[in-house]
Amino acid sequence: MAHEKDSQDNQKAERLAAALRANLARRKAQARGRRAAGPDGADAPQTPASAGTVKPPLREPAIVPDDEPG
């Protein structure tokens, strides 16, 4: 019975190691793809900062006392 438990633990550890290797390979491929896009970001999605537009700062809503309209 102890031998079965060790076997199951080993199989679980092997599956986990394989999943971690696959995840690392996937992340490396993503990083290579981002690097290949270049610093100008020609293939990168446009964000407000990279598109040259700047959002105005948010204004907080005015606090109006209960007895005043508004």
Secondary structure, DSSP 8 states (H G I E B T S, - for coil): -HHHHHHHHHHHHHHHHHHHHHHHHHHHHHHHHHHHHTTTTTTS---TTTTT-------------TTS--
